[in-house]
């Protein structure tokens, strides 16, 4: 997973709203870091 324009983007699925990204945002530590960076979940 990478970030494009501060939005998560999955290279596996060529999609920015897939199960992989949902999984990443379900991790509390990751979610906290992304929130600090101002990156919001696509959901
Ligand atoms: Zn994916």
mmCIF file of the protein (N, C-alpha, C, O) and its ligand, coordinates in Angstrom:
data_MODEL
# 
_entry.id   MODEL 
# 
loop_
_entity.id 
_entity.type 
_entity.pdbx_number_of_molecules 
1 polymer     1 
2 non-polymer 1 
# 
_entity_poly.entity_id                      1 
_entity_poly.type                           'polypeptide(L)' 
_entity_poly.nstd_linkage                   no 
_entity_poly.nstd_monomer                   no 
_entity_poly.pdbx_seq_one_letter_code       
;(UNK)(UNK)(UNK)(UNK)(UNK)(UNK)(UNK)(UNK)(UNK)(UNK)(UNK)(UNK)(UNK)(UNK)(UNK)(UNK)
(UNK)(UNK)(UNK)(UNK)(UNK)(UNK)(UNK)(UNK)(UNK)(UNK)(UNK)(UNK)(UNK)(UNK)(UNK)(UNK)
(UNK)(UNK)(UNK)(UNK)(UNK)(UNK)(UNK)(UNK)(UNK)(UNK)(UNK)
;
_entity_poly.pdbx_seq_one_letter_code_can   XXXXXXXXXXXXXXXXXXXXXXXXXXXXXXXXXXXXXXXXXXX 
_entity_poly.pdbx_strand_id                 A 
# 
loop_
_entity_poly_seq.entity_id 
_entity_poly_seq.num 
_entity_poly_seq.mon_id 
_entity_poly_seq.hetero 
1 1  UNK n 
1 2  UNK n 
1 3  UNK n 
1 4  UNK n 
1 5  UNK n 
1 6  UNK n 
1 7  UNK n 
1 8  UNK n 
1 9  UNK n 
1 10 UNK n 
1 11 UNK n 
1 12 UNK n 
1 13 UNK n 
1 14 UNK n 
1 15 UNK n 
1 16 UNK n 
1 17 UNK n 
1 18 UNK n 
1 19 UNK n 
1 20 UNK n 
1 21 UNK n 
1 22 UNK n 
1 23 UNK n 
1 24 UNK n 
1 25 UNK n 
1 26 UNK n 
1 27 UNK n 
1 28 UNK n 
1 29 UNK n 
1 30 UNK n 
1 31 UNK n 
1 32 UNK n 
1 33 UNK n 
1 34 UNK n 
1 35 UNK n 
1 36 UNK n 
1 37 UNK n 
1 38 UNK n 
1 39 UNK n 
1 40 UNK n 
1 41 UNK n 
1 42 UNK n 
1 43 UNK n 
# 
loop_
_struct_asym.id 
_struct_asym.entity_id 
A 1 
B 2 
# 
loop_
_chem_comp.id 
_chem_comp.type 
_chem_comp.mon_nstd_flag 
UNK 'L-peptide linking' . 
ZN  non-polymer         . 
# 
_pdbx_entity_nonpoly.entity_id   2 
_pdbx_entity_nonpoly.name        ? 
_pdbx_entity_nonpoly.comp_id     ZN 
# 
_pdbx_nonpoly_scheme.asym_id         B 
_pdbx_nonpoly_scheme.entity_id       2 
_pdbx_nonpoly_scheme.mon_id          ZN 
_pdbx_nonpoly_scheme.ndb_seq_num     1 
_pdbx_nonpoly_scheme.pdb_seq_num     101 
_pdbx_nonpoly_scheme.auth_seq_num    101 
_pdbx_nonpoly_scheme.pdb_mon_id      ZN 
_pdbx_nonpoly_scheme.auth_mon_id     ZN 
_pdbx_nonpoly_scheme.pdb_strand_id   A 
_pdbx_nonpoly_scheme.pdb_ins_code    . 
# 
loop_
_atom_site.group_PDB 
_atom_site.id 
_atom_site.type_symbol 
_atom_site.label_atom_id 
_atom_site.label_alt_id 
_atom_site.label_comp_id 
_atom_site.label_asym_id 
_atom_site.label_entity_id 
_atom_site.label_seq_id 
_atom_site.pdbx_PDB_ins_code 
_atom_site.Cartn_x 
_atom_site.Cartn_y 
_atom_site.Cartn_z 
_atom_site.occupancy 
_atom_site.B_iso_or_equiv 
_atom_site.pdbx_formal_charge 
_atom_site.auth_seq_id 
_atom_site.auth_comp_id 
_atom_site.auth_asym_id 
_atom_site.auth_atom_id 
_atom_site.pdbx_PDB_model_num 
ATOM   1   N  N  . UNK A 1 1  ? 0.837   -1.194 0.000  1.00 0.00 ? 1   UNK A N  1 
ATOM   2   C  CA . UNK A 1 1  ? 0.000   0.000  0.000  1.00 0.00 ? 1   UNK A CA 1 
ATOM   3   C  C  . UNK A 1 1  ? 0.870   1.241  0.000  1.00 0.00 ? 1   UNK A C  1 
ATOM   4   O  O  . UNK A 1 1  ? 1.880   1.301  0.701  1.00 0.00 ? 1   UNK A O  1 
ATOM   5   N  N  . UNK A 1 2  ? 0.483   2.218  -0.777 1.00 0.00 ? 2   UNK A N  1 
ATOM   6   C  CA . UNK A 1 2  ? 1.208   3.485  -0.837 1.00 0.00 ? 2   UNK A CA 1 
ATOM   7   C  C  . UNK A 1 2  ? 0.210   4.624  -0.625 1.00 0.00 ? 2   UNK A C  1 
ATOM   8   O  O  . UNK A 1 2  ? -0.995  4.408  -0.490 1.00 0.00 ? 2   UNK A O  1 
ATOM   9   N  N  . UNK A 1 3  ? 0.749   5.831  -0.599 1.00 0.00 ? 3   UNK A N  1 
ATOM   10  C  CA . UNK A 1 3  ? -0.131  6.983  -0.462 1.00 0.00 ? 3   UNK A CA 1 
ATOM   11  C  C  . UNK A 1 3  ? -0.004  7.876  -1.673 1.00 0.00 ? 3   UNK A C  1 
ATOM   12  O  O  . UNK A 1 3  ? 1.102   8.229  -2.082 1.00 0.00 ? 3   UNK A O  1 
ATOM   13  N  N  . UNK A 1 4  ? -1.118  8.235  -2.238 1.00 0.00 ? 4   UNK A N  1 
ATOM   14  C  CA . UNK A 1 4  ? -1.148  9.187  -3.342 1.00 0.00 ? 4   UNK A CA 1 
ATOM   15  C  C  . UNK A 1 4  ? -1.991  10.373 -2.908 1.00 0.00 ? 4   UNK A C  1 
ATOM   16  O  O  . UNK A 1 4  ? -3.161  10.218 -2.558 1.00 0.00 ? 4   UNK A O  1 
ATOM   17  N  N  . UNK A 1 5  ? -1.397  11.552 -2.932 1.00 0.00 ? 5   UNK A N  1 
ATOM   18  C  CA . UNK A 1 5  ? -2.144  12.751 -2.549 1.00 0.00 ? 5   UNK A CA 1 
ATOM   19  C  C  . UNK A 1 5  ? -2.796  12.600 -1.181 1.00 0.00 ? 5   UNK A C  1 
ATOM   20  O  O  . UNK A 1 5  ? -3.948  12.978 -0.969 1.00 0.00 ? 5   UNK A O  1 
ATOM   21  N  N  . UNK A 1 6  ? -2.006  12.024 -0.245 1.00 0.00 ? 6   UNK A N  1 
ATOM   22  C  CA . UNK A 1 6  ? -2.495  11.830 1.125  1.00 0.00 ? 6   UNK A CA 1 
ATOM   23  C  C  . UNK A 1 6  ? -3.684  10.888 1.204  1.00 0.00 ? 6   UNK A C  1 
ATOM   24  O  O  . UNK A 1 6  ? -4.430  10.908 2.183  1.00 0.00 ? 6   UNK A O  1 
ATOM   25  N  N  . UNK A 1 7  ? -3.863  10.065 0.180  1.00 0.00 ? 7   UNK A N  1 
ATOM   26  C  CA . UNK A 1 7  ? -4.910  9.063  0.257  1.00 0.00 ? 7   UNK A CA 1 
ATOM   27  C  C  . UNK A 1 7  ? -4.275  7.688  0.096  1.00 0.00 ? 7   UNK A C  1 
ATOM   28  O  O  . UNK A 1 7  ? -3.356  7.512  -0.705 1.00 0.00 ? 7   UNK A O  1 
ATOM   29  N  N  . UNK A 1 8  ? -4.766  6.716  0.858  1.00 0.00 ? 8   UNK A N  1 
ATOM   30  C  CA . UNK A 1 8  ? -4.232  5.368  0.724  1.00 0.00 ? 8   UNK A CA 1 
ATOM   31  C  C  . UNK A 1 8  ? -4.565  4.794  -0.646 1.00 0.00 ? 8   UNK A C  1 
ATOM   32  O  O  . UNK A 1 8  ? -5.642  5.025  -1.196 1.00 0.00 ? 8   UNK A O  1 
ATOM   33  N  N  . UNK A 1 9  ? -3.620  4.048  -1.174 1.00 0.00 ? 9   UNK A N  1 
ATOM   34  C  CA . UNK A 1 9  ? -3.822  3.448  -2.494 1.00 0.00 ? 9   UNK A CA 1 
ATOM   35  C  C  . UNK A 1 9  ? -3.177  2.073  -2.506 1.00 0.00 ? 9   UNK A C  1 
ATOM   36  O  O  . UNK A 1 9  ? -2.000  1.923  -2.180 1.00 0.00 ? 9   UNK A O  1 
ATOM   37  N  N  . UNK A 1 10 ? -3.962  1.072  -2.885 1.00 0.00 ? 10  UNK A N  1 
ATOM   38  C  CA . UNK A 1 10 ? -3.461  -0.302 -2.883 1.00 0.00 ? 10  UNK A CA 1 
ATOM   39  C  C  . UNK A 1 10 ? -2.888  -0.661 -4.249 1.00 0.00 ? 10  UNK A C  1 
ATOM   40  O  O  . UNK A 1 10 ? -3.571  -0.590 -5.271 1.00 0.00 ? 10  UNK A O  1 
ATOM   41  N  N  . UNK A 1 11 ? -1.614  -1.051 -4.237 1.00 0.00 ? 11  UNK A N  1 
ATOM   42  C  CA . UNK A 1 11 ? -0.967  -1.432 -5.499 1.00 0.00 ? 11  UNK A CA 1 
ATOM   43  C  C  . UNK A 1 11 ? -1.398  -2.825 -5.940 1.00 0.00 ? 11  UNK A C  1 
ATOM   44  O  O  . UNK A 1 11 ? -1.342  -3.160 -7.123 1.00 0.00 ? 11  UNK A O  1 
ATOM   45  N  N  . UNK A 1 12 ? -1.828  -3.630 -4.974 1.00 0.00 ? 12  UNK A N  1 
ATOM   46  C  CA . UNK A 1 12 ? -2.229  -4.996 -5.323 1.00 0.00 ? 12  UNK A CA 1 
ATOM   47  C  C  . UNK A 1 12 ? -3.510  -4.982 -6.155 1.00 0.00 ? 12  UNK A C  1 
ATOM   48  O  O  . UNK A 1 12 ? -3.642  -5.691 -7.153 1.00 0.00 ? 12  UNK A O  1 
ATOM   49  N  N  . UNK A 1 13 ? -4.450  -4.146 -5.704 1.00 0.00 ? 13  UNK A N  1 
ATOM   50  C  CA . UNK A 1 13 ? -5.769  -4.136 -6.326 1.00 0.00 ? 13  UNK A CA 1 
ATOM   51  C  C  . UNK A 1 13 ? -5.939  -2.985 -7.311 1.00 0.00 ? 13  UNK A C  1 
ATOM   52  O  O  . UNK A 1 13 ? -6.951  -2.902 -8.007 1.00 0.00 ? 13  UNK A O  1 
ATOM   53  N  N  . UNK A 1 14 ? -4.940  -2.091 -7.368 1.00 0.00 ? 14  UNK A N  1 
ATOM   54  C  CA . UNK A 1 14 ? -5.078  -0.897 -8.198 1.00 0.00 ? 14  UNK A CA 1 
ATOM   55  C  C  . UNK A 1 14 ? -6.356  -0.153 -7.813 1.00 0.00 ? 14  UNK A C  1 
ATOM   56  O  O  . UNK A 1 14 ? -7.152  0.255  -8.660 1.00 0.00 ? 14  UNK A O  1 
ATOM   57  N  N  . UNK A 1 15 ? -6.515  0.003  -6.508 1.00 0.00 ? 15  UNK A N  1 
ATOM   58  C  CA . UNK A 1 15 ? -7.754  0.550  -5.977 1.00 0.00 ? 15  UNK A CA 1 
ATOM   59  C  C  . UNK A 1 15 ? -7.433  1.302  -4.696 1.00 0.00 ? 15  UNK A C  1 
ATOM   60  O  O  . UNK A 1 15 ? -6.448  0.986  -4.029 1.00 0.00 ? 15  UNK A O  1 
ATOM   61  N  N  . UNK A 1 16 ? -8.232  2.276  -4.345 1.00 0.00 ? 16  UNK A N  1 
ATOM   62  C  CA . UNK A 1 16 ? -7.991  3.000  -3.093 1.00 0.00 ? 16  UNK A CA 1 
ATOM   63  C  C  . UNK A 1 16 ? -9.036  2.671  -2.041 1.00 0.00 ? 16  UNK A C  1 
ATOM   64  O  O  . UNK A 1 16 ? -9.067  3.299  -0.983 1.00 0.00 ? 16  UNK A O  1 
ATOM   65  N  N  . UNK A 1 17 ? -9.868  1.721  -2.311 1.00 0.00 ? 17  UNK A N  1 
ATOM   66  C  CA . UNK A 1 17 ? -10.849 1.299  -1.310 1.00 0.00 ? 17  UNK A CA 1 
ATOM   67  C  C  . UNK A 1 17 ? -11.030 -0.208 -1.416 1.00 0.00 ? 17  UNK A C  1 
ATOM   68  O  O  . UNK A 1 17 ? -11.973 -0.694 -2.041 1.00 0.00 ? 17  UNK A O  1 
ATOM   69  N  N  . UNK A 1 18 ? -10.115 -0.931 -0.797 1.00 0.00 ? 18  UNK A N  1 
ATOM   70  C  CA . UNK A 1 18 ? -10.171 -2.394 -0.878 1.00 0.00 ? 18  UNK A CA 1 
ATOM   71  C  C  . UNK A 1 18 ? -9.925  -2.987 0.499  1.00 0.00 ? 18  UNK A C  1 
ATOM   72  O  O  . UNK A 1 18 ? -9.698  -2.263 1.469  1.00 0.00 ? 18  UNK A O  1 
ATOM   73  N  N  . UNK A 1 19 ? -9.971  -4.291 0.573  1.00 0.00 ? 19  UNK A N  1 
ATOM   74  C  CA . UNK A 1 19 ? -9.851  -4.979 1.855  1.00 0.00 ? 19  UNK A CA 1 
ATOM   75  C  C  . UNK A 1 19 ? -8.501  -4.716 2.506  1.00 0.00 ? 19  UNK A C  1 
ATOM   76  O  O  . UNK A 1 19 ? -8.413  -4.645 3.732  1.00 0.00 ? 19  UNK A O  1 
ATOM   77  N  N  . UNK A 1 20 ? -7.448  -4.569 1.705  1.00 0.00 ? 20  UNK A N  1 
ATOM   78  C  CA . UNK A 1 20 ? -6.112  -4.337 2.269  1.00 0.00 ? 20  UNK A CA 1 
ATOM   79  C  C  . UNK A 1 20 ? -6.054  -3.006 3.009  1.00 0.00 ? 20  UNK A C  1 
ATOM   80  O  O  . UNK A 1 20 ? -5.497  -2.922 4.104  1.00 0.00 ? 20  UNK A O  1 
ATOM   81  N  N  . UNK A 1 21 ? -6.618  -1.990 2.422  1.00 0.00 ? 21  UNK A N  1 
ATOM   82  C  CA . UNK A 1 21 ? -6.607  -0.678 3.054  1.00 0.00 ? 21  UNK A CA 1 
ATOM   83  C  C  . UNK A 1 21 ? -7.503  -0.686 4.278  1.00 0.00 ? 21  UNK A C  1 
ATOM   84  O  O  . UNK A 1 21 ? -7.174  -0.075 5.295  1.00 0.00 ? 21  UNK A O  1 
ATOM   85  N  N  . UNK A 1 22 ? -8.629  -1.373 4.189  1.00 0.00 ? 22  UNK A N  1 
ATOM   86  C  CA . UNK A 1 22 ? -9.483  -1.507 5.357  1.00 0.00 ? 22  UNK A CA 1 
ATOM   87  C  C  . UNK A 1 22 ? -8.745  -2.190 6.491  1.00 0.00 ? 22  UNK A C  1 
ATOM   88  O  O  . UNK A 1 22 ? -8.917  -1.831 7.656  1.00 0.00 ? 22  UNK A O  1 
ATOM   89  N  N  . UNK A 1 23 ? -7.922  -3.174 6.156  1.00 0.00 ? 23  UNK A N  1 
ATOM   90  C  CA . UNK A 1 23 ? -7.144  -3.880 7.168  1.00 0.00 ? 23  UNK A CA 1 
ATOM   91  C  C  . UNK A 1 23 ? -6.130  -2.955 7.819  1.00 0.00 ? 23  UNK A C  1 
ATOM   92  O  O  . UNK A 1 23 ? -5.981  -2.956 9.040  1.00 0.00 ? 23  UNK A O  1 
ATOM   93  N  N  . UNK A 1 24 ? -5.444  -2.179 7.024  1.00 0.00 ? 24  UNK A N  1 
ATOM   94  C  CA . UNK A 1 24 ? -4.434  -1.263 7.562  1.00 0.00 ? 24  UNK A CA 1 
ATOM   95  C  C  . UNK A 1 24 ? -5.084  -0.278 8.529  1.00 0.00 ? 24  UNK A C  1 
ATOM   96  O  O  . UNK A 1 24 ? -4.552  -0.021 9.608  1.00 0.00 ? 24  UNK A O  1 
ATOM   97  N  N  . UNK A 1 25 ? -6.217  0.263  8.146  1.00 0.00 ? 25  UNK A N  1 
ATOM   98  C  CA . UNK A 1 25 ? -6.876  1.245  9.004  1.00 0.00 ? 25  UNK A CA 1 
ATOM   99  C  C  . UNK A 1 25 ? -7.500  0.598  10.235 1.00 0.00 ? 25  UNK A C  1 
ATOM   100 O  O  . UNK A 1 25 ? -7.884  1.297  11.172 1.00 0.00 ? 25  UNK A O  1 
ATOM   101 N  N  . UNK A 1 26 ? -7.606  -0.730 10.244 1.00 0.00 ? 26  UNK A N  1 
ATOM   102 C  CA . UNK A 1 26 ? -8.155  -1.401 11.413 1.00 0.00 ? 26  UNK A CA 1 
ATOM   103 C  C  . UNK A 1 26 ? -7.092  -1.604 12.490 1.00 0.00 ? 26  UNK A C  1 
ATOM   104 O  O  . UNK A 1 26 ? -7.406  -2.001 13.613 1.00 0.00 ? 26  UNK A O  1 
ATOM   105 N  N  . UNK A 1 27 ? -5.833  -1.331 12.142 1.00 0.00 ? 27  UNK A N  1 
ATOM   106 C  CA . UNK A 1 27 ? -4.757  -1.466 13.118 1.00 0.00 ? 27  UNK A CA 1 
ATOM   107 C  C  . UNK A 1 27 ? -4.660  -0.176 13.923 1.00 0.00 ? 27  UNK A C  1 
ATOM   108 O  O  . UNK A 1 27 ? -4.401  0.881  13.348 1.00 0.00 ? 27  UNK A O  1 
ATOM   109 N  N  . UNK A 1 28 ? -4.862  -0.234 15.238 1.00 0.00 ? 28  UNK A N  1 
ATOM   110 C  CA . UNK A 1 28 ? -4.903  0.997  16.051 1.00 0.00 ? 28  UNK A CA 1 
ATOM   111 C  C  . UNK A 1 28 ? -3.643  1.842  15.919 1.00 0.00 ? 28  UNK A C  1 
ATOM   112 O  O  . UNK A 1 28 ? -3.733  3.064  15.797 1.00 0.00 ? 28  UNK A O  1 
ATOM   113 N  N  . UNK A 1 29 ? -2.483  1.221  15.942 1.00 0.00 ? 29  UNK A N  1 
ATOM   114 C  CA . UNK A 1 29 ? -1.240  1.985  15.865 1.00 0.00 ? 29  UNK A CA 1 
ATOM   115 C  C  . UNK A 1 29 ? -1.126  2.695  14.527 1.00 0.00 ? 29  UNK A C  1 
ATOM   116 O  O  . UNK A 1 29 ? -0.733  3.859  14.467 1.00 0.00 ? 29  UNK A O  1 
ATOM   117 N  N  . UNK A 1 30 ? -1.464  2.007  13.475 1.00 0.00 ? 30  UNK A N  1 
ATOM   118 C  CA . UNK A 1 30 ? -1.384  2.607  12.145 1.00 0.00 ? 30  UNK A CA 1 
ATOM   119 C  C  . UNK A 1 30 ? -2.399  3.733  12.014 1.00 0.00 ? 30  UNK A C  1 
ATOM   120 O  O  . UNK A 1 30 ? -2.096  4.807  11.494 1.00 0.00 ? 30  UNK A O  1 
ATOM   121 N  N  . UNK A 1 31 ? -3.585  3.473  12.485 1.00 0.00 ? 31  UNK A N  1 
ATOM   122 C  CA . UNK A 1 31 ? -4.647  4.477  12.382 1.00 0.00 ? 31  UNK A CA 1 
ATOM   123 C  C  . UNK A 1 31 ? -4.246  5.757  13.109 1.00 0.00 ? 31  UNK A C  1 
ATOM   124 O  O  . UNK A 1 31 ? -4.501  6.864  12.633 1.00 0.00 ? 31  UNK A O  1 
ATOM   125 N  N  . UNK A 1 32 ? -3.612  5.587  14.272 1.00 0.00 ? 32  UNK A N  1 
ATOM   126 C  CA . UNK A 1 32 ? -3.181  6.746  15.053 1.00 0.00 ? 32  UNK A CA 1 
ATOM   127 C  C  . UNK A 1 32 ? -2.169  7.570  14.263 1.00 0.00 ? 32  UNK A C  1 
ATOM   128 O  O  . UNK A 1 32 ? -2.271  8.794  14.194 1.00 0.00 ? 32  UNK A O  1 
ATOM   129 N  N  . UNK A 1 33 ? -1.197  6.891  13.674 1.00 0.00 ? 33  UNK A N  1 
ATOM   130 C  CA . UNK A 1 33 ? -0.155  7.593  12.914 1.00 0.00 ? 33  UNK A CA 1 
ATOM   131 C  C  . UNK A 1 33 ? -0.764  8.302  11.710 1.00 0.00 ? 33  UNK A C  1 
ATOM   132 O  O  . UNK A 1 33 ? -0.431  9.452  11.422 1.00 0.00 ? 33  UNK A O  1 
ATOM   133 N  N  . UNK A 1 34 ? -1.647  7.620  11.019 1.00 0.00 ? 34  UNK A N  1 
ATOM   134 C  CA . UNK A 1 34 ? -2.267  8.224  9.836  1.00 0.00 ? 34  UNK A CA 1 
ATOM   135 C  C  . UNK A 1 34 ? -3.117  9.425  10.227 1.00 0.00 ? 34  UNK A C  1 
ATOM   136 O  O  . UNK A 1 34 ? -3.163  10.420 9.502  1.00 0.00 ? 34  UNK A O  1 
ATOM   137 N  N  . UNK A 1 35 ? -3.783  9.337  11.357 1.00 0.00 ? 35  UNK A N  1 
ATOM   138 C  CA . UNK A 1 35 ? -4.609  10.451 11.814 1.00 0.00 ? 35  UNK A CA 1 
ATOM   139 C  C  . UNK A 1 35 ? -3.746  11.672 12.099 1.00 0.00 ? 35  UNK A C  1 
ATOM   140 O  O  . UNK A 1 35 ? -4.121  12.800 11.777 1.00 0.00 ? 35  UNK A O  1 
ATOM   141 N  N  . UNK A 1 36 ? -2.586  11.437 12.704 1.00 0.00 ? 36  UNK A N  1 
ATOM   142 C  CA . UNK A 1 36 ? -1.659  12.537 12.999 1.00 0.00 ? 36  UNK A CA 1 
ATOM   143 C  C  . UNK A 1 36 ? -1.204  13.196 11.708 1.00 0.00 ? 36  UNK A C  1 
ATOM   144 O  O  . UNK A 1 36 ? -1.044  14.414 11.644 1.00 0.00 ? 36  UNK A O  1 
ATOM   145 N  N  . UNK A 1 37 ? -0.998  12.382 10.680 1.00 0.00 ? 37  UNK A N  1 
ATOM   146 C  CA . UNK A 1 37 ? -0.557  12.909 9.391  1.00 0.00 ? 37  UNK A CA 1 
ATOM   147 C  C  . UNK A 1 37 ? -1.702  13.576 8.633  1.00 0.00 ? 37  UNK A C  1 
ATOM   148 O  O  . UNK A 1 37 ? -1.485  14.212 7.601  1.00 0.00 ? 37  UNK A O  1 
ATOM   149 N  N  . UNK A 1 38 ? -2.894  13.430 9.139  1.00 0.00 ? 38  UNK A N  1 
ATOM   150 C  CA . UNK A 1 38 ? -4.043  14.048 8.496  1.00 0.00 ? 38  UNK A CA 1 
ATOM   151 C  C  . UNK A 1 38 ? -4.627  13.199 7.389  1.00 0.00 ? 38  UNK A C  1 
ATOM   152 O  O  . UNK A 1 38 ? -5.361  13.697 6.537  1.00 0.00 ? 38  UNK A O  1 
ATOM   153 N  N  . UNK A 1 39 ? -4.299  11.904 7.401  1.00 0.00 ? 39  UNK A N  1 
ATOM   154 C  CA . UNK A 1 39 ? -4.815  10.992 6.385  1.00 0.00 ? 39  UNK A CA 1 
ATOM   155 C  C  . UNK A 1 39 ? -6.063  10.310 6.921  1.00 0.00 ? 39  UNK A C  1 
ATOM   156 O  O  . UNK A 1 39 ? -6.035  9.688  7.983  1.00 0.00 ? 39  UNK A O  1 
ATOM   157 N  N  . UNK A 1 40 ? -7.130  10.430 6.199  1.00 0.00 ? 40  UNK A N  1 
ATOM   158 C  CA . UNK A 1 40 ? -8.403  9.895  6.661  1.00 0.00 ? 40  UNK A CA 1 
ATOM   159 C  C  . UNK A 1 40 ? -8.715  8.568  5.962  1.00 0.00 ? 40  UNK A C  1 
ATOM   160 O  O  . UNK A 1 40 ? -8.333  8.330  4.816  1.00 0.00 ? 40  UNK A O  1 
ATOM   161 N  N  . UNK A 1 41 ? -9.419  7.729  6.698  1.00 0.00 ? 41  UNK A N  1 
ATOM   162 C  CA . UNK A 1 41 ? -9.871  6.487  6.095  1.00 0.00 ? 41  UNK A CA 1 
ATOM   163 C  C  . UNK A 1 41 ? -10.865 6.788  4.969  1.00 0.00 ? 41  UNK A C  1 
ATOM   164 O  O  . UNK A 1 41 ? -11.668 7.713  5.088  1.00 0.00 ? 41  UNK A O  1 
ATOM   165 N  N  . UNK A 1 42 ? -10.817 6.024  3.891  1.00 0.00 ? 42  UNK A N  1 
ATOM   166 C  CA . UNK A 1 42 ? -11.749 6.248  2.785  1.00 0.00 ? 42  UNK A CA 1 
ATOM   167 C  C  . UNK A 1 42 ? -13.188 5.966  3.185  1.00 0.00 ? 42  UNK A C  1 
ATOM   168 O  O  . UNK A 1 42 ? -14.114 6.437  2.526  1.00 0.00 ? 42  UNK A O  1 
ATOM   169 N  N  . UNK A 1 43 ? -13.387 5.216  4.238  1.00 0.00 ? 43  UNK A N  1 
ATOM   170 C  CA . UNK A 1 43 ? -14.738 4.892  4.667  1.00 0.00 ? 43  UNK A CA 1 
ATOM   171 C  C  . UNK A 1 43 ? -15.414 6.078  5.355  1.00 0.00 ? 43  UNK A C  1 
ATOM   172 O  O  . UNK A 1 43 ? -16.564 5.972  5.780  1.00 0.00 ? 43  UNK A O  1 
HETATM 173 ZN ZN . ZN  B 2 .  ? -5.924  -4.271 -2.081 1.00 0.00 ? 101 ZN  A ZN 1 
# 
